[in-house]
Amino acid sequence: MVPVAFLATAALVAAPASAQTVKKGPAVTADDGAADAKDQTPAAEPASVEDKSATKTDKDKPVDGPSSGLSVLDRMGADLPALPAEKPFAGKVDEAYGAFQRGRYLTAMELALPRAQLGDPAAQTLVAEILDRGLGVKRNRDQAMFWYEQAAGGGDPTGMFKYAVLLMERSSSKEDRKKADELMKKAADLGNASAQFNYGQVLVADSPGEKGLRDALPYYEKSAEQGIADAQYALSQIYINLTDLPEEKTRRAREWLLRAARAGFDTAQLDLGMWLVNGTAGDRDYEAGFKWMKRAADGGNPVAQSKLAQLYIHALGTRPDPVEAAKWFVLARRAGLNDPSLEDFYLGLNDEQQKAAVTAANKYRSGS
């Protein structure tokens, strides 16, 4: 089977379960002199797309450089809009998970471990996560696997997902692979977004071709709706390539690609640039296509760097600039991608232009 690319850990489920069987589990060892680490804020969810059609507007175009919106000085003296009314929270506060979110990992461990030992699946997942990533304690994947297994057995979807991942990573036996697939599907059916994407990947790997894609499609759709950029990108490709899909799905192919691109997925940015330039799944927009291609190139994608050079040569979405085109060709070639047509273009430049392009590429790589 083709290896499955897994996502970052999904959000932990914090609702505690009733205490049942006591499970002491392995001992937890803190780092020497370890202290609560600084808060590590998780990546923000990608912005939603309000325009459901393929029509492009100025707001869909990426903006290079700082925002041109109102500055602090512009707003001084102006009345601020009223804050929305707070909704009362009637649930039980999970102090362990709250400490984890604030980066107080040792405190989170101290609060979660007693609950985990009493059989709380959410606490077991939290303990496993801290051990798996070595947050404030020595990293111990064996201990993490133990607690993920307990959480999975207790019905926690995130614990199921993470335990399935570790089984796939650490065991090559058919029994463990089958168990991992079953847990991944169960977590996906319970609504875990990362499990939904990865179970889709499992289905595609097990049945390459159209059948696997059609089987995986419902899982990709559910994952994409929850903001997983990999699933959004996969959905855009399936919607544009599979035949006999409902028109309301095919119309949204570019929308899903746009969502993945806005989330920072460089391959989606590259493809979106090409779709806009070529008029795929919507109207042509050379300017927006150039900007998305440049964003992917700035992110280090060598294919985007090579394509960007072509846009500079043919003046698509930008002014013609042979030196800038050659700069991006040099950067792509240094990354291991050499386009013969761009090589011919580069060799056709004069010595002064070639030298300027190499100098510009060196400055770009050094950040100066």
NORZI-V492975 format. One line per field, one symbol per residue. ss: DSSP state (@ for helix, = for strand, . for the rest). psi: psi as a letter, one per 40 degrees, with the letter a starting at -180 (. if undefined). burial: I if it has 16 or more other ideal C-beta (glycine too) atoms within 10 Angstrom, else O. Layout:
ss: ???
psi: ???
burial: ???
//
This chain:
ss: .............................=...........................@@@...........@@@@...................@@@@@@@...@@@@@@@@@@@@@...@@@@@@@@@@@@@...=...@@@@@@@@@@@@@...@@@@@@@@@@@@@@...@@@@@@@@@@@@@@@@...@@@@@@@@@@@@@@...@@@@@@@@@@@@@@@@...@@@@@@@@@@@@@.....@@@@..@@@@@@@@@@...@@@@@@@@@@@@@.......@@@@@@@@@@@@@...@@@@@@@@@@@@@.......@@@@@@@@@@@@@.....@@@@@@@@...@@@@@@@@@@@@@@@@..
psi: ihihhiiihihihehiiihbhhhdiiihhiiheiihiihhhiiiiiiihdheiehiideehihiaiieahidddeheihiiiiihhhhheihhgdddddddeegdddddddddddddeehddddddddddddefgeihhgdddddddddddddeehdddddddddddddeieiddddddddddddddddeehddddddddddddddgiaddddddddddddddddeehdddddddddddedhifiidddddeddddddddddeehddddddddddddefhfaiigdddddddddddddeehddddddddddddefheiihgdddddddddddddeehhhdddddddeeiidddddddddddddddee.
burial: OOOIOIIOIIOIIIOIIOOOOOIOIOOIOOOOOOOIOOOOOOOOOIOOIOOOOIOIOOOIIIOOOOOOOOOOOOOOOOOOOOOOOOOOOOOOOIOIIOIIIOIIIIIIIOIIIOIIIIIIIIIIIIIIIIIIOIIIIOOIIOIIIIIIIIIIIIOIIIIIIIIIIIIIOOOOOOOOIOIIIOIIIIIIOIOIIIIIIIIIIIIIOOOOOOOIIIIIIOIIIIIIOIIIIIIIIIIIIIIIOOOOOOOOIIOIIIIIIIIIIIIOIIIIIIIIIIIIIOOIIIOOIIOIIIIIIIIIIOOOIIIIIIIIIIIIIOOIIIOOOIIIIIIIIIIIIOOOOOIOOIOOIIOOIOOOOIOIIOOIIOOOOOOO
//
